[in-house]
Amino acid sequence: MALGWSTTEANEAIDALLASYTWVKLHTGDPGAAGTANAASNTTRKQATWSAASSGASSNTGTLTWTSVPASEDYTHFSLWTASTAGTFGFSGTVTANAVTTGDTFTIATGDLDIVAGNIAA
């Protein structure tokens, strides 16, 4: 028995969400229910563009780059927002833990930030 999203509905849901939640913020731990916990010292949000969802998943279509990071810390999570400042928190996820040093450049390469619907009924 297959349980989960239909592929079509998962793709439509992801595309609809990512049309609104395009701004990426970095965190040093779980962003929490409001998306504001464990914020990275680098508070700049970067605008992402997303591929059309396929098989219940989408990825960023352009490189996201934060230059001259202001503090040495480990980026472990991200949150997605509707605006470059303020806005509405949508959801969050993990990134591969990345230690940065003050002044470094941090990059999420094209295709490396994945949004996945979860279980797809097959």
N, C-alpha and C positions, 0 to 999 in steps of 0.2 A: 504494500500500500504506500503510495507517495503522498506525503503531506507537505504543505507549504504554499507559497505563491505560485500562481500561474506565471510563466515567463513573461507573457504580454503585460499582465497587470504589474508585475515587479518593475519592468522596464518603464512603464508609464508613470508609476509612482516615483521612481528615482528621478526621471527626467523632470517631473513637476517640482519636486523638492529642490533639485539643483538649479532650476531656473530662478529660484528665489534666494537660495543660500549660496552665495558666490564668494563671500569674504572669509578668508582663512586666518585664524589667530593661533599662535603657538602657546603651549603650556608645558610646565615642568612636572606635571602629575595630572591626575584625573580632574577634568574641568568641573565636575559636579553637575547637579541638576539644573543650575542656572547658567552654566558655561563660563563662570567667572572665577572659579577656584584655581589655584596654582598657575596663575598667569605668568608667562615668561616676562622677563624684564623688557624685552623687545615687544612693545605693545602695538606695533604697526600691523594692520591686517592687509593681506595681499589678496587681490581679486583673482579668482580662479575661473577658468573656462573648463567645460566638461564635455566629454564625448557623449554621443547618444548612447543610452543604456542598451546593453546587449547581454543576454543570459543573466539578467538580474544584477548587472554591475556597470559602473561607469568610472572613468579615471580622468584626472586633470589632463588637458590638452596643451598646456604650456608650462614652462618652467616657472616656479615660484621662488623668488630670491629675496632674502633679507640681508642687507649689507651692514657692515660696522655694528655688529650686535653689541649692546651696551654692557653685558655682564657675562661672566663665565658661569655656565649652567648646562643642564642636560634637557634637551627638548624630547618629550616622550609622548605628548598628546597634541591634538588640534581640536578646534571648535569651528563650526561654520555659522556665519551670521548673514543678515540681510543688508548690512551697511558697513562702510569702512570705519565708522565710529558709532557708538550706541547701537541702534537697530535691534533686531530680534534674534535671539539664540535659537538655532535649529537643532543641531545634534553635534556629537563629538566622536572622536575615535583615537586610535593610537598611531604613532609613527615609530619607526625603528629608533631606539634611543640614540640620540646624537649629542655628544659633548661638544660645546662650543666655548671658545675663549673670547674675552673682550676684544672687539675689533674684527672678529672673524666674519665671513660670509656664510650663511646657511642657505642651502638650496634643496628644494623638493623637485626632482627632475620630472619632466613630462612622463605621464603614465605611472608615477610612483605613489600618488594619493588615490586610493581606491575606495569607492563607496559601493557596498554590496547589500542587497536586500535581505539576505539570509537564506533560509531554505526555499528552494525552488522545487515544486512538484515535478517529478520526472516519470 
